[in-house]
């Protein structure tokens, strides 16, 4: 604890956002540079708690008080080393993680938490700028080959850990871009793609092979993959989107959120999209169904494309502004959250259920909805939804985006070909070492947990890599991340 009175002297002061009028004209990240004196002052707010509850919030077990203290003291390289000891990609978590560590910060009991996430970003960006983060090829190779299927954060973390253990790692990605949702699902205004590419380039220097445009189970037979590698690690995500099977769903202008977000990222990457296939909010009245992070990403994207009007609807009730008594610290706070996209415009509404769409000439023109209320729990302990009589309404729209979450990994192709068992939720079932029901086949990330956070994906990838290394070598020096 570098400054015992830091949490009293300094208020929470995260980096400033660029003015709305400015940032809506481009796709660059919304945050301005953060001056070093401000960063060090924020590090001084860390109280060096006897029991650092921030550790319980972070799935990676980041050594948060240590790097905060070192940042306050200006020992940037040592702080970065402390961060990289547990986190492969702080340049990702510092930008797109919702920071469960901050929710568990002891200061959150009655004050604003330490700006842990932004300090991570500052450390990572400085590390790259100073040349401290460099490729680290392993000193020796084991002669074992591992295939990682999927290049999102779980796959990348697993690949880096396995490569560090000396195995020859090949990462397969069915898309032409490496990075999974980091590249195609997250808008540039939250995570510029040069940040992802910079890390991928380093991993290539470390000896990891990337094979893009290969859909394992379709382009590459599963049997061939098994013959060619000593172990397989599945990090294929939970890409099966939840749809909305209501009358009128077949109308043009109604799209899954990931179709919309991925297409915009492809455009920014320089791809040419045929006009007939273009999904754009320009000049349109837009409705986003879903109030989570993906919905907010659609909101910011629609603003930048020039939407005339944007409504974001959520079927659940509006969360409270502050914790309820039954949601005490250090639990994850069930409170209303706003992203930078929400300050850019649009409206949010809650307890709304969409019952149908209507249109003309095959295009959507109206959304039909009803307000709902959530009443006392039934025998299952869950609140029951019921429609409010007389609350039906309709809204004119030319573009509807479905950001309703995900149902798990796609079952056909790879998973079916391998014959791995799924759990009751349709996710890949694994044992304590992250091995599936098929010997030598492991799984990590959203394909195991369901759609979750980037920090959980990295933690799962690290832990699965440990399981693979133990399976191949009989022992492992890779660190244990998750409790068993």
N, C-alpha and C positions, 0 to 999 in steps of 0.2 A: 504494500500500500504506500505509494509514493507521497501522497498528500492527504494526511488524515482528515483534513477539513474540506477536501475538494468537493464532496457531495453537498456541502453547505454553501460554499462560495460560488459554485458554478451551476447555472441552470442547464437543462438539456438544450442543446443548440446544434441540430443536425445541419448538413449542407443545405444551402438554399436552392430552391427550384428556379429554373429559368422562367421569365414571365410567360403567362399563358399565350398571349398574342404572338410571342416570338416562337415558342416551341410548336405551336400548331402549324407552322409553315414548313416544318422539316420533320425528320424521323430520328433525330439524334436524341441521346439520353437527356432526361429532363433536369438532371441535377447539375449545378454549377460546381466549379472546383472548390475544394474545401481548404481554406488556409491552414498551414501547419500549426500556428498558435491555437487555433480553435480546436483542432484535432487533439492536441496535447491536453488542452483544458478538459475536453470530454473524457479522455483517459483518466484524468485526475479524479473524476466523479466516482470511479469504481472504488468501492469501500473495502475491498480485500476481505470479504466476509469470512468468518471462521468456517462457516458452511456455505460455500458458494452455490446457491440454488440455480444459478445460471447454467451450471453443469447438468442439472436434471432436465432443463429445457432443451439442451442441445443434444441431438442424437449422436453427433460426432464426438462428444466429450471434449470439445475445444477447451484449451487451458485459458479461459477468458481473463481471470484476474491477472495472470502473468503478463499477457501481451498488452492489456490495458495499462498496467503499471510501467512497462517498458516504453510504451508510446509516450506516456506522460514524461518520462525521463529523457526522451529523445533518442533512445536506443532502438532505432528502427529495424536494423538487421536482426538483432536478437529477438525483437518482437515478432518479426516475420517468421523466423525459425520456429518460435513457439507455436505460431498459428499453423504453419505447414506441417508440423509434427502430427496433426490430427485431421487436417482439412486439405484434400488434394487441390481443391479449386475455390479458394476464397474470392476470386474475382467473379464467380457465379453466385455464391451464397451472399456476398456483399451487395448484390444487386437485386436478386429475385427471391431471396428467402424471406418469409414473413416474420422471422426472428423470434422463435419460441424462447430463445435464451433471454431476450429482453422482457418477455412476459413473466419469466421466472426470476428476474433480477430482484434482489431484496428491496431496492429502492421503489419497486412497483407497488409495494405494500401501501405507501401513502405519498408517492412522488412519481416523477417521470423517470423511467429507467435509463441506464447508461446506453449511449448510442453504439451498441456493440456491432450491429450489422454494418454501419457506415465506417467504423474503425477497421473492420475486416477489409472492406473495399479499398480504403485508403492504403492499408498495408500492402495488399496485392498489387494495386496500381503502381505504388512506389517501387515495389520489388521488381516489377517488369521494367519500369522506367530506368532504374538504376542498374539493371542487368544482373540483379541478384537471383532472379528466378531463371534458371537455365536448364537445358536438357541434362538429365542424369542417367545415362545408360548404366545397366548393371555391370559390375566388374567381371562376372562370369555367367555362363549359360548352363542350364541344367540338361538341355537336350530334349525337354518335354515341350509339346505344342498344345496351346489352348486356343479354342475359338470362343470369342465373345460375340453374341448375336444381339445387336442393338447398340447404338452409339450415343444414347442419351447420357445423363449424368451418372447413372448406375453403371452402365457399360464402360464409360470412360474411366471411372474410378477403379472398377475392377481390373480393367486392362492395365492401368498404370501400376497398381499394386502387384499384379502377377508378373509384369515386366520387371519390376524391381526385385522380385524373387528369382529372376533369371530365366523365366520361361519365355518361349517364343510365342508371342500373342498376335493373333489376327482378329481384327474387329470387322464384322460384317454389318452393313447398313443397307436396307432395301431402297432407300432414297438416294438420290445423287449427291445429297449434302450430308456431311458428318455433323453430328451434334444432337440428333433427335429433336425433342421439343425445344431445346436450347436454341436451335437454329431455325426451325420452322414454326414452332408454336408460340414463342415469346416475341412480342413486337420489339423492334429496334429501339423504341423510345424507353424501354426498360433494360434491354441488353443488346448493345450493338454487336453485330456478328463478327466484327474484327476481333472482339475479345475472345469469342469461341475459337475462331480460326488460329489466333495466336497460340492458344493452348494446344490445339490439335497439331500445329506445326512442331511444337516442342516435343510432343509425344512421338511424332514420326522420327525426330532426331534421336529419341531414346531407343528406337528400334522397333516400335509397334507398327504393324502393317494394317492399313485401313483399306477395305474393299467396299466401295460404295456401289450402289445400283445392283446389289445382289440380294434377292429375296429368297432367303433360305427356306427350303420346303417347296419352293416353286421353281426358281431359276437354278438352285443348287439342291439336289436331292439330299434328304436327311441322311440316308445311308452313306452317301459319299462323305458328308461332313463327319460322321462318326468314324469312318475308316481313316480319315486324314488327320484327326486330332486325338490327343490323349485325354482331353476333357473338354466339355462344352459348358459355357455359362450363358444362360438366357437372361437378357436384359431388354426384352422386347416391349416393355411398357404396358399400359392399360389403355389401348387405343380404341377400344370399342365404345363409341359414344352413345349416350342415352338419347333416344329420339323421342318424338312427341306424336303418338299415333292418334290424331284427332281428325275429324272431317276437314278436308282442304289441305292436308299436309303435302299433297302431291303438286300443289301449285308452284309455279316458278317464282323465285325470289325468296324462298324459304331454305335456309342453309344451316348445316352444322357449323358451329363456331370454328372448329379447327380447319374446315375447308376454307373458310373466309380468311383466318389469320395466316394460314400457310401460304395461300395464294399471294397475299400482300408481301410476305417475306420473299417469295420467289421473284416477284416483280422487282423488289429492291435489290435482289441478287443479280438482276439483269436478264431474267427470263422474259420471253415474249409470250403473252397470253392472248389467245384469240378473243376478239371483241365479244363473240357469242358466249364465251366461257367466263368472261370477266365478272367478278362479284364486287360491286362498288356501292358505297353509300352516297356518292356524289349527287347532290340535288334531291335526295330522297328522305322520306320520313321513315325512320328506322325504329324497330322494336327489338330489344335484346331480352331474351327469356333466360333468366339465371342471374343471381346476384353475387356470384363468387368472383375469384380472380380472373377466370377466363372471360366472364361477362365484362369485367372492367377493361380487359385488354381489347375486347371488341369495341367498347365505348371510346377508348382513346384512338383506336384505328378509324372508327367512323368519323370522329371529329376531324382527323387529318385528311380524310378523303373528301370532306366537304358536305357532310350530312346537313340537311335543313333542320331536322328535329330528331332527337333520340330519346326514347323511353326505355328504361331498364326495369323489368318486372321480376319479382321473386315470389314464389308461392308461400314461403315461410313468413312468419310475422317479422316485423322490424325489430332488430336486436336493440337492447337498451344502450344508452350512452355510457353507463358505468356498470361495473360488476353487480350482479344480484347476490344476495346473501348466500344462495346455494352454489355460488361459483367463486369460491374464495381463492386468493393467491395461495400457492403458486400454480394453480390450475391455469390452463389456457383460457384467457378471458373471452367469454361469449358476449361480445359487445359490437356495436356498430363500427364498421371499418370503412374508411374512405381511401381511395388510391388517388394519385395525381390526376388520373383521368376524370375523376368526379368533380374536380375544381375547374375543369375545362368546359363544363356545360352538361346539358342533358338533365333528365329527371329520373328519380328512383321512386318506386312504389312497391308495397309489400302486400302479402296475403291476397294474391291475385292468381287465379287459375285460368289458363287459356283453354277454351272448350272447342274452338273451331276457327278456321280461316275461310275467307271467301274472296272471290276475285272475278276478273273478266279476262277474256282472251288468254286464258291459261296462266295469268299472273296474279299474285296475291295483291289484294287491295284493302282488305279489312281483317283485323284481328278481333275475335269475339271472345270475351272473357267474363268472369264473374268474381266478385270478392268472396273470400272465404274467411272463416274463423276457426281457431283451434281451441277445442273445448277440453274439459278435464280428461285425464288419461282413462283409457278403457282397461280391461283386465290385463293387457300386455304391459302397462306402464307407459305407453306412448300416447301423446295427445291425439285426438281424433279431429280430422278436418271435415268441415261441412260448409256448404254454400250458404251465403247470406241471402235470404229471399229478397227479390226485387233489386238486387245489386248488379244485374247484368249490364254490360256496356260493350261498345265496339269502338275501335280506333282505326283510323285510316293509316295505311302503311304500304310501302313499296318494297321493303326489305326486312325480313325477320331472321334473326340469328339465334340459334338454339345452343345455349351454353349451359346445359343441364347436367353436366358431369359425365362420368365414364363408368362402364359396367365391367371392366376388367380386360384382360388380354384377348386378342383374337384367337379363337380355338382352332380354326382350320389351318392347313398348311403345316407350319413348324411344330406346334404343340401336338396336333393330331398325329403327325408323322413320327414324333418321338414317343408318343404314348404316355406322356407324363400325367400323373393324377392331378386333379383339380380339387380345391376345397369347396365347402358349401357355397361360397360366394363366387365361384368360378375362377378364382386365382390359382396360380401354380402352387402346389403343396410342397413344402420343403421340410427337412429335418433340422436338427440343431446346428448342423454344419452347412446349411443352405443347399443340401443335395436334394434333388427331386426323387421321385419313386424309381427313376431310371439311374442305375449306377453310373457315375462319371458325368452326369448331367446336373448342373447346378442352376439356381435362378436367384435373381435379386431385383430390387426396385419395385416399380409399380406393378409388374407382372405377378409379384408375390403379395404386396401390401394393398393393391388397389391404388387408384390415383392418389398421390400424396405430395409431399414437399420435396424440393430439390435437396435439402439437407438430409432427408431420410433416404433418398436415392443414393447419395454419395456414401452414406453410412452402410446401407445394404450392399453396395458394390464392394466396399472395403471388406466387409465381413464375409461375403461370398468368396472373394479372392483368397481369404485366409482358409476357407473350407477347401477350395480347390487345391491350394498348395499343400495342405495337410494330407489330402487324398493322394496326391501324386508323389509326395516325398516321405510321408510317414511322420513328418515333423514340420513345423513352420516357425519362422521368425517374424511373420507379419503380425501386426498388433491386433488384439481382439477389440472390437468396437462395441458391439451390441451385447446386452445380457442374454444369457441362454436360458 
